[in-house]
Amino acid sequence: NSYIRICKYMQTTEFFKALSDATRLQIVQLLSSQPKMCVCEIVEKLGHPQPTVSRHLNHLKRIGILASERRGTWMWYQLEPNMPKWCQVIIKQLPDS
């Protein structure tokens, strides 16, 4: 599975580049404090338009920081449980948003 391979061998630069964006950093901070969030909740907390938030969520998912599942019409996001340990350690050290 190429997705697991990407997640397991995530490049350090890709990880930090993703978190260098303020919106993506806020998303990761939100999801580090709550097990799963609906995209509608993330949009409400951030106060950004839904298409903008969805674009950032898709980027974080593509590089292996987030996982998602569809429930009805909504997408639910969480931190990727198979994320490399070093990424998990860094995320746990992030201050609350």
Disulfide bonds with the S-S distance in Angstrom:
none
